[in-house]
Amino acid sequence: MPTRPTLRRCALVALLALGLAGCVAPKHQASAPTSAASATSGTSDPALARFYDQVLEWTTCGSEQCADATVPLDWTEPDGDTITVALRRVPASSGEPVGSLLVNPGGPGRSAIDTLGFFRQVVSREVLAAYDLVAFDPRGVQHSSPVTCVEPAELDALTSWVPDLSTDEGIAEAVERNGEFGQACLERTGPLLGHVDTVSAARDMDVLRAALGDEALTYLGFSYGTELGATYAALFPERVGRMVLDGAMDPTLDSGEVAAGQAAGFEGALRAYVADCQAGAACPLDGDVDAGLTQITRMFDRIAANPLPTGTDRELTLALAFSGVAAPLYAQASWPLLTQALTAAIEEGDGSVLLQLADSYYGRAPDGTYSSNQNEAFSAILCLDDRPSADPDDMRADAAEVAAVAPTVGRFFSYGGVACEAWPVPAVGALESYAADGAAPVLVIGTTNDPATPYAWAEQLAEIMSSGVLLTYEGEGHTAYGRSNQCVKGAVDTYLLTGEAPADGTRC
């Protein structure tokens, strides 16, 4: 998701045990549930009528409005238990909304409700005047029947842990430890843990659309939010109104392709950072770009052997060091923070700045608490949506391919199969097709040097979706709308306000 100023996570990284949220490995196998929605805002299925016809009860929450929607715990058993999905709304400033604009910042696991203030700054005044801005937390996330797993100290241990993945025994230990984490999630969360998949969350969105009184869904999704939007479009193509998918993911890729793509993306972003750093003053990286990357590799190697002190009772481990390096790559405006952190680590042996960046990455406060359940929700959604192979030989082969395209950071994007192999609830999988035949034009945005969601994924998603329209931002960082240039802003605003999409292939 966009990262101004808070830094978010993106990649599946076995070395970080829980991975880095922001995007998620793809899924296959599962077929699409049959859409029950009729051509109106209701439903033709009597078992679902109580959800589609519900009336939201809005209350005042400061300058915003809050409500809870009721959805089935298990969409295959609509007469069974229910859960709530939380919404927060900023009414259209014109006082005469044309509809609701639903927003999602990505993750999976990032709270849209907690980042509603961010969306109020990113979305243009003209769009805020026309639409009620509505944030919702997908099932399992923060304010919507949240997944709960471990205490903060245990989460600290997991995010700093560096398993030995060079041996079969080390891989088995990593599988076991992640399985124990999953079991803790099941004990604290209960049956919901088996139903926080992306397909279920997308079906919830159609209930929200109906409860908000909209005939079609108008939606702005960043990063993983693009996968959520694409899933909705595949399930309910006739319900798609104006949909913007920024920092796009390709949900048809397998886990190896995702790992290689993200590793190459972060490698490319790191190269761009090093070049920029060396062109300025006080850069701790000598020589040319390749020499600078070698110095970063050596720093990682030293930290792996001897974690750095941070001036606290926590050391900077290799896992935390990579998080600290990756975080500022999401936005070029944050590159000076990376220079400060690398200077301290390389020249002074001080890991404190990298630790601060890693803590921001994970939403960890100085007092040791976490601002949300984003880490737990990420793992829960990831492991329901996809189960990459945990066979040691398969993972080693994939790791070699990743290292070839990303020699500096490739190690952090390998062995992802250990995260979900022992997860205590079965995978749900995803859809067989994301073509969304019959949907209105969907605006897909890609940034040419996006580290988290490589540009090629936006190209692929726009091609996969029968009505996909590709808009390209030529620049650095993760996502484009609200942080890039007037060309992107104007194209998105025109589309949201009039329904007129830019010409396919427009570059900004």
C-alpha positions as CSV (number, residue, x, y, z in Angstrom):
1,M,0.0,0.0,0.0
2,P,1.1,3.6,-0.2
3,T,3.6,4.4,2.5
4,R,3.4,8.1,3.6
5,P,4.6,8.2,6.2
6,T,4.0,4.8,7.8
7,L,5.9,2.0,6.1
8,R,4.1,-1.2,5.2
9,R,5.1,-4.7,4.4
10,C,4.8,-6.7,1.2
11,A,6.5,-10.0,0.5
12,L,6.3,-13.5,1.7
13,V,9.6,-14.0,3.5
14,A,10.3,-17.2,5.4
15,L,13.2,-15.7,7.3
16,L,10.7,-13.4,8.9
17,A,8.6,-16.3,10.0
18,L,5.3,-14.4,9.5
19,G,6.3,-12.9,6.1
20,L,5.9,-9.3,5.1
21,A,2.5,-8.2,4.3
22,G,1.4,-5.9,1.5
23,C,0.9,-8.6,-1.1
24,V,0.4,-12.3,-0.8
25,A,1.3,-15.4,-2.7
26,P,-1.2,-16.4,-5.3
27,K,-3.8,-19.2,-5.1
28,H,-5.2,-21.9,-7.4
29,Q,-7.5,-24.9,-7.3
30,A,-10.8,-23.5,-5.9
31,S,-13.7,-22.8,-8.2
32,A,-15.7,-19.6,-8.0
33,P,-18.8,-19.7,-5.8
34,T,-21.9,-19.1,-7.8
35,S,-23.0,-15.5,-7.5
36,A,-26.3,-15.2,-5.7
37,A,-26.9,-11.6,-6.3
38,S,-29.7,-10.5,-8.7
39,A,-29.6,-7.6,-11.0
40,T,-30.7,-5.3,-8.3
41,S,-29.1,-4.4,-5.0
42,G,-30.7,-7.3,-3.3
43,T,-30.4,-11.1,-3.8
44,S,-32.5,-13.9,-5.4
45,D,-31.4,-16.3,-2.7
46,P,-33.8,-16.3,0.3
47,A,-31.0,-17.6,2.6
48,L,-29.0,-14.5,1.8
49,A,-31.8,-11.9,2.0
50,R,-31.2,-11.1,5.6
51,F,-27.7,-10.0,4.8
52,Y,-28.4,-8.1,1.5
53,D,-31.4,-6.4,2.9
54,Q,-30.0,-5.3,6.2
55,V,-30.1,-1.6,7.2
56,L,-26.9,-0.2,8.6
57,E,-27.1,1.7,11.8
58,W,-24.6,4.6,11.6
59,T,-23.3,6.3,14.7
60,T,-21.0,9.3,15.1
61,C,-17.3,8.6,15.5
62,G,-15.6,11.9,15.8
63,S,-15.8,13.6,12.4
64,E,-16.8,10.3,10.8
65,Q,-19.6,7.7,11.0
66,C,-19.3,4.1,12.1
67,A,-21.4,1.0,11.4
68,D,-21.2,-2.8,11.5
69,A,-22.5,-5.1,8.8
70,T,-23.5,-8.7,9.4
71,V,-22.2,-11.4,7.1
72,P,-22.1,-15.2,7.2
73,L,-19.2,-16.8,9.0
74,D,-19.2,-19.5,6.3
75,W,-20.6,-18.5,2.9
76,T,-21.5,-22.1,2.2
77,E,-23.7,-22.1,5.3
78,P,-25.6,-18.8,5.2
79,D,-28.0,-20.0,7.9
80,G,-25.2,-20.7,10.3
81,D,-23.1,-18.4,12.5
82,T,-22.4,-14.8,11.6
83,I,-19.6,-12.3,12.0
84,T,-19.5,-8.5,11.7
85,V,-17.6,-6.3,9.2
86,A,-16.8,-2.8,10.5
87,L,-17.2,0.3,8.3
88,R,-16.3,3.9,8.8
89,R,-17.7,6.6,6.5
90,V,-16.8,10.2,5.6
91,P,-20.0,11.7,4.0
92,A,-19.5,13.4,0.7
93,S,-18.6,17.0,1.3
94,S,-21.2,18.2,-1.3
95,G,-23.9,16.7,0.8
96,E,-25.3,15.0,-2.3
97,P,-23.3,11.8,-2.8
98,V,-23.5,9.9,-6.1
99,G,-22.6,6.8,-4.2
100,S,-20.0,5.2,-2.0
101,L,-16.3,4.8,-2.7
102,L,-15.0,1.7,-0.9
103,V,-11.3,1.7,-0.1
104,N,-8.8,-0.9,0.9
105,P,-5.1,-0.1,1.7
106,G,-3.7,-3.6,1.1
107,G,-1.9,-6.1,3.4
108,P,-3.6,-8.5,3.6
109,G,-4.2,-7.4,7.2
110,R,-3.9,-3.7,7.0
111,S,-6.9,-1.8,8.6
112,A,-8.7,0.5,6.2
113,I,-10.5,2.0,9.1
114,D,-7.3,3.0,10.9
115,T,-6.0,4.5,7.6
116,L,-9.1,6.4,6.7
117,G,-7.3,9.6,7.5
118,F,-4.7,8.6,4.9
119,F,-7.3,8.1,2.3
120,R,-8.9,11.5,3.1
121,Q,-5.5,13.0,2.1
122,V,-4.9,10.9,-1.0
123,V,-8.3,11.0,-2.6
124,S,-8.8,14.3,-4.4
125,R,-11.3,17.0,-3.1
126,E,-13.4,16.6,-6.2
127,V,-13.9,12.9,-5.5
128,L,-14.5,13.5,-1.8
129,A,-17.2,15.9,-2.8
130,A,-18.9,13.4,-5.0
131,Y,-18.7,10.2,-3.0
132,D,-19.2,9.0,0.6
133,L,-15.7,7.7,1.4
134,V,-16.2,4.3,3.1
135,A,-13.4,2.2,4.7
136,F,-14.0,-1.3,5.7
137,D,-11.8,-3.9,7.4
138,P,-12.0,-7.3,5.7
139,R,-13.0,-10.2,7.9
140,G,-10.3,-11.1,10.4
141,V,-8.7,-7.7,10.3
142,Q,-8.5,-5.3,13.3
143,H,-12.1,-4.1,13.7
144,S,-13.9,-6.9,11.8
145,S,-14.0,-10.0,14.0
146,P,-10.2,-10.0,14.2
147,V,-7.9,-12.9,14.2
148,T,-6.0,-13.1,17.5
149,C,-2.9,-15.3,18.0
150,V,-0.1,-14.4,20.5
151,E,1.1,-11.8,23.0
152,P,3.4,-9.0,21.8
153,A,6.5,-10.5,23.3
154,E,5.8,-13.7,21.3
155,L,5.3,-11.7,18.2
156,D,8.6,-9.9,18.8
157,A,10.3,-13.3,19.0
158,L,8.8,-14.4,15.7
159,T,9.5,-11.3,13.7
160,S,13.2,-11.3,14.9
161,W,13.7,-15.1,14.5
162,V,16.2,-16.3,11.9
163,P,15.7,-20.0,11.2
164,D,18.5,-22.1,9.7
165,L,17.0,-23.1,6.3
166,S,20.2,-24.6,5.0
167,T,19.4,-28.1,6.3
168,D,16.3,-30.3,6.3
169,E,16.3,-30.2,10.1
170,G,16.2,-26.4,10.1
171,I,13.4,-26.4,7.6
172,A,11.5,-28.9,9.8
173,E,12.0,-26.7,12.8
174,A,10.7,-23.6,10.9
175,V,7.6,-25.6,9.8
176,E,7.0,-26.7,13.3
177,R,7.3,-23.2,14.8
178,N,5.0,-21.6,12.3
179,G,2.6,-24.5,12.9
180,E,2.7,-23.7,16.6
181,F,1.9,-20.1,15.8
182,G,-1.0,-21.2,13.7
183,Q,-2.3,-23.4,16.5
184,A,-2.2,-20.4,18.8
185,C,-4.3,-18.5,16.3
186,L,-6.8,-21.3,16.1
187,E,-7.1,-21.5,19.9
188,R,-7.7,-17.8,20.3
189,T,-9.7,-17.1,17.1
190,G,-11.8,-20.2,16.8
191,P,-13.7,-21.3,13.7
192,L,-13.3,-17.9,12.0
193,L,-9.6,-18.8,11.3
194,G,-10.8,-21.1,8.5
195,H,-12.9,-18.4,6.9
196,V,-10.8,-15.3,6.4
197,D,-9.8,-16.1,2.8
198,T,-9.9,-13.5,0.1
199,V,-12.9,-15.1,-1.7
200,S,-15.0,-14.8,1.4
201,A,-13.9,-11.2,2.0
202,A,-14.9,-10.4,-1.6
203,R,-18.3,-11.9,-1.1
204,D,-18.7,-9.7,2.0
205,M,-18.0,-6.7,-0.2
206,D,-21.1,-7.3,-2.2
207,V,-23.2,-7.3,1.0
208,L,-21.6,-4.0,1.9
209,R,-22.4,-2.6,-1.5
210,A,-26.1,-3.6,-1.1
211,A,-26.3,-2.3,2.5
212,L,-24.9,1.0,1.3
213,G,-27.6,1.2,-1.3
214,D,-25.3,1.1,-4.3
215,E,-26.3,-0.7,-7.5
216,A,-22.7,-1.1,-8.5
217,L,-19.4,-1.2,-6.5
218,T,-17.1,1.8,-6.8
219,Y,-13.8,0.8,-5.3
220,L,-10.2,2.0,-4.8
221,G,-7.8,-0.7,-3.8
222,F,-4.0,-0.6,-3.3
223,S,-1.6,-3.6,-3.4
224,Y,-3.3,-6.6,-2.0
225,G,-6.5,-4.5,-2.3
226,T,-6.1,-5.0,-6.0
227,E,-6.4,-8.8,-5.6
228,L,-9.4,-8.3,-3.4
229,G,-11.0,-6.1,-6.0
230,A,-10.1,-8.4,-8.9
231,T,-11.7,-11.3,-6.9
232,Y,-14.9,-9.3,-6.4
233,A,-15.0,-8.5,-10.2
234,A,-14.6,-12.2,-11.0
235,L,-17.4,-13.1,-8.6
236,F,-19.8,-10.3,-9.5
237,P,-18.8,-8.8,-12.9
238,E,-22.3,-7.3,-13.4
239,R,-21.8,-5.4,-10.1
240,V,-18.6,-3.7,-11.1
241,G,-19.0,0.1,-11.3
242,R,-15.8,2.2,-11.3
243,M,-12.9,0.2,-10.0
244,V,-9.3,1.4,-9.5
245,L,-6.6,-1.3,-8.8
246,D,-3.3,0.5,-8.0
247,G,-0.1,-1.4,-7.4
248,A,-1.7,-4.4,-9.1
249,M,-1.1,-8.0,-8.3
250,D,-1.5,-10.9,-10.7
251,P,-3.6,-13.5,-8.7
252,T,-2.9,-16.2,-11.3
253,L,0.9,-16.5,-10.6
254,D,2.2,-19.4,-8.6
255,S,4.2,-18.9,-5.4
256,G,7.6,-19.3,-7.1
257,E,6.7,-16.6,-9.7
258,V,5.6,-14.3,-7.0
259,A,8.8,-14.8,-5.0
260,A,11.0,-14.2,-8.0
261,G,9.0,-11.1,-9.1
262,Q,9.1,-9.5,-5.7
263,A,12.7,-10.3,-5.1
264,A,13.6,-8.7,-8.5
265,G,11.3,-5.7,-7.6
266,F,13.1,-5.0,-4.4
267,E,16.5,-5.6,-6.0
268,G,15.6,-3.1,-8.6
269,A,14.4,-0.5,-6.1
270,L,17.5,-1.1,-4.0
271,R,19.7,-0.5,-7.0
272,A,17.9,2.8,-7.7
273,Y,18.3,3.8,-4.1
274,V,22.1,3.1,-4.1
275,A,22.6,5.1,-7.3
276,D,20.7,8.0,-5.8
277,C,22.6,7.7,-2.5
278,Q,26.0,7.7,-4.2
279,A,25.1,10.7,-6.3
280,G,24.6,12.7,-3.1
281,A,26.6,13.6,-0.1
282,A,27.3,11.5,3.0
283,C,26.5,8.2,1.4
284,P,28.0,5.2,3.3
285,L,28.2,3.2,0.2
286,D,31.4,3.6,-1.9
287,G,32.2,3.0,-5.5
288,D,29.6,2.2,-8.2
289,V,26.1,0.7,-7.7
290,D,27.4,-2.9,-7.8
291,A,30.0,-2.1,-5.1
292,G,27.3,-0.4,-3.0
293,L,25.1,-3.5,-3.2
294,T,28.1,-5.7,-2.2
295,Q,28.5,-3.5,0.9
296,I,24.9,-4.1,1.8
297,T,25.3,-7.8,1.3
298,R,28.3,-7.8,3.6
299,M,26.3,-5.9,6.2
300,F,23.6,-8.6,6.1
301,D,26.3,-11.3,6.4
302,R,27.9,-9.6,9.4
303,I,24.5,-9.1,11.1
304,A,23.6,-12.8,10.5
305,A,26.8,-13.8,12.3
306,N,26.6,-11.1,15.0
307,P,23.3,-9.1,15.5
308,L,23.9,-5.4,16.1
309,P,23.2,-3.6,19.4
310,T,20.4,-1.1,19.3
311,G,20.7,0.7,22.6
312,T,17.8,-1.4,23.9
313,D,17.4,-4.9,25.2
314,R,16.6,-6.0,21.6
315,E,19.3,-6.9,19.1
316,L,19.0,-6.2,15.4
317,T,18.8,-9.7,13.8
318,L,19.1,-10.4,10.1
319,A,15.3,-10.6,9.8
320,L,14.8,-7.2,11.4
321,A,17.7,-5.8,9.4
322,F,16.1,-6.7,6.1
323,S,12.7,-5.3,7.2
324,G,14.5,-2.1,8.1
325,V,16.1,-1.9,4.6
326,A,12.9,-2.9,2.7
327,A,10.6,-0.4,4.5
328,P,12.0,2.8,3.0
329,L,12.0,1.4,-0.5
330,Y,8.3,1.7,-0.7
331,A,8.5,5.5,-1.3
332,Q,11.4,7.5,-2.7
333,A,10.7,10.2,-0.1
334,S,11.8,7.7,2.6
335,W,15.2,7.0,1.0
336,P,17.1,9.5,3.3
337,L,15.9,7.4,6.2
338,L,17.6,4.4,4.7
339,T,20.8,6.4,4.2
340,Q,20.7,7.3,7.9
341,A,20.1,3.7,8.9
342,L,22.8,2.2,6.7
343,T,25.3,4.9,7.9
344,A,24.7,3.9,11.5
345,A,24.8,0.2,10.8
346,I,27.8,0.1,8.5
347,E,30.0,2.8,9.9
348,E,29.1,2.7,13.6
349,G,27.8,-0.8,14.2
350,D,24.6,0.7,15.5
351,G,21.4,-1.1,14.6
352,S,19.0,1.3,16.2
353,V,17.7,3.1,13.1
354,L,17.2,-0.1,11.2
355,L,15.3,-1.4,14.2
356,Q,13.1,1.6,14.3
357,L,12.3,1.2,10.6
358,A,11.5,-2.5,11.1
359,D,9.2,-1.7,14.1
360,S,7.4,0.8,11.9
361,Y,7.1,-1.9,9.3
362,Y,5.4,-4.2,11.7
363,G,3.3,-1.6,13.6
364,R,5.3,-2.0,16.8
365,A,5.2,0.9,19.3
366,P,8.1,1.8,21.5
367,D,6.3,0.3,24.5
368,G,6.3,-3.1,22.9
369,T,2.6,-3.2,21.9
370,Y,1.4,-3.5,18.3
371,S,-1.0,-1.1,16.8
372,S,-3.2,-3.7,15.1
373,N,-3.5,-7.4,14.4
374,Q,-2.0,-6.9,10.9
375,N,0.7,-9.5,11.4
376,E,-1.7,-12.3,12.6
377,A,-4.3,-11.4,9.9
378,F,-1.6,-11.5,7.2
379,S,-0.6,-15.1,8.1
380,A,-4.1,-16.3,8.5
381,I,-5.2,-15.0,5.1
382,L,-2.0,-16.1,3.3
383,C,-2.3,-19.6,4.6
384,L,-5.9,-19.9,3.6
385,D,-5.4,-18.5,0.1
386,D,-2.3,-20.6,-0.8
387,R,-0.1,-23.4,0.3
388,P,3.2,-23.3,-1.5
389,S,5.3,-26.5,-1.4
390,A,7.4,-27.0,1.7
391,D,9.4,-29.8,0.1
392,P,13.1,-29.0,0.8
393,D,14.2,-29.8,-2.8
394,D,11.5,-27.7,-4.3
395,M,12.3,-24.7,-2.1
396,R,16.0,-25.0,-2.8
397,A,15.4,-25.0,-6.5
398,D,13.1,-22.0,-6.2
399,A,15.7,-20.2,-4.0
400,A,18.4,-20.7,-6.7
401,E,16.2,-19.1,-9.3
402,V,15.3,-16.2,-7.0
403,A,19.0,-15.6,-6.1
404,A,19.8,-15.4,-9.8
405,V,17.5,-12.4,-10.3
406,A,18.1,-10.8,-6.9
407,P,21.6,-11.5,-5.6
408,T,21.4,-8.9,-2.8
409,V,17.9,-9.6,-1.4
410,G,17.0,-13.0,-2.9
411,R,17.6,-14.9,0.3
412,F,14.7,-13.1,2.0
413,F,12.2,-14.2,-0.6
414,S,12.8,-17.9,-0.5
415,Y,11.6,-20.9,1.5
416,G,8.1,-19.5,1.8
417,G,6.6,-22.9,2.0
418,V,7.6,-23.2,5.7
419,A,5.1,-20.5,6.7
420,C,1.9,-22.5,6.0
421,E,2.8,-26.2,5.8
422,A,1.5,-26.9,9.3
423,W,-1.3,-24.3,9.4
424,P,-4.1,-25.9,11.4
425,V,-7.0,-25.2,9.0
426,P,-7.2,-26.3,5.4
427,A,-6.6,-24.0,2.5
428,V,-9.5,-22.6,0.6
429,G,-7.8,-21.6,-2.6
430,A,-8.9,-19.0,-5.1
431,L,-10.8,-18.7,-8.4
432,E,-10.3,-20.5,-11.6
433,S,-10.6,-17.3,-13.7
434,Y,-10.2,-13.6,-13.1
435,A,-11.5,-12.5,-16.5
436,A,-14.6,-10.9,-15.1
437,D,-16.4,-11.1,-18.4
438,G,-19.0,-8.4,-18.7
439,A,-17.6,-6.1,-16.1
440,A,-17.4,-2.3,-16.8
441,P,-13.9,-1.0,-17.6
442,V,-11.5,-1.6,-14.6
443,L,-8.5,0.8,-14.3
444,V,-5.3,-1.0,-13.4
445,I,-2.3,1.1,-12.4
446,G,1.3,0.0,-12.4
447,T,4.5,1.8,-11.4
448,T,7.5,1.0,-13.5
449,N,9.9,0.5,-10.5
450,D,7.5,-0.6,-7.9
451,P,9.4,-2.9,-5.4
452,A,6.4,-4.6,-3.9
453,T,4.1,-5.2,-6.9
454,P,6.3,-5.4,-10.0
455,Y,5.1,-3.5,-13.0
456,A,4.7,-6.7,-15.0
457,W,1.9,-7.7,-12.7
458,A,-0.1,-4.7,-13.6
459,E,0.4,-5.5,-17.3
460,Q,-0.7,-9.1,-16.7
461,L,-3.7,-8.2,-14.6
462,A,-4.9,-5.7,-17.2
463,E,-4.6,-8.4,-19.8
464,I,-6.3,-11.1,-17.7
465,M,-9.3,-8.9,-16.9
466,S,-11.5,-8.7,-20.0
467,S,-12.2,-5.0,-19.4
468,G,-8.8,-4.1,-17.9
469,V,-7.4,-0.7,-18.8
470,L,-3.7,-0.2,-18.0
471,L,-2.4,3.1,-16.7
472,T,1.4,3.3,-16.2
473,Y,3.3,5.6,-13.9
474,E,7.0,5.9,-14.8
475,G,8.7,6.3,-11.5
476,E,9.8,4.8,-8.2
477,G,7.8,3.5,-5.2
478,H,4.8,1.4,-4.4
479,T,1.5,2.5,-6.1
480,A,0.8,5.8,-7.8
481,Y,-2.5,7.6,-7.1
482,G,-2.1,10.4,-4.6
483,R,1.7,10.3,-4.6
484,S,3.0,10.5,-8.2
485,N,2.0,13.2,-10.6
486,Q,-0.9,15.2,-12.0
487,C,-1.2,12.9,-15.0
488,V,-2.1,9.9,-12.8
489,K,-4.3,12.0,-10.5
490,G,-6.2,13.5,-13.4
491,A,-6.8,10.1,-15.1
492,V,-8.1,8.5,-11.9
493,D,-10.3,11.4,-10.9
494,T,-11.8,11.7,-14.4
495,Y,-12.6,8.0,-14.3
496,L,-14.1,8.0,-10.8
497,L,-16.2,11.2,-11.5
498,T,-17.3,10.4,-15.1
499,G,-16.7,6.8,-15.7
500,E,-14.4,7.7,-18.6
501,A,-11.2,5.6,-18.4
502,P,-8.0,6.7,-20.0
503,A,-6.8,5.1,-23.2
504,D,-5.4,1.6,-22.5
505,G,-1.6,1.9,-22.3
506,T,-1.6,5.5,-21.2
507,R,1.8,6.4,-19.6
508,C,2.4,9.2,-17.1
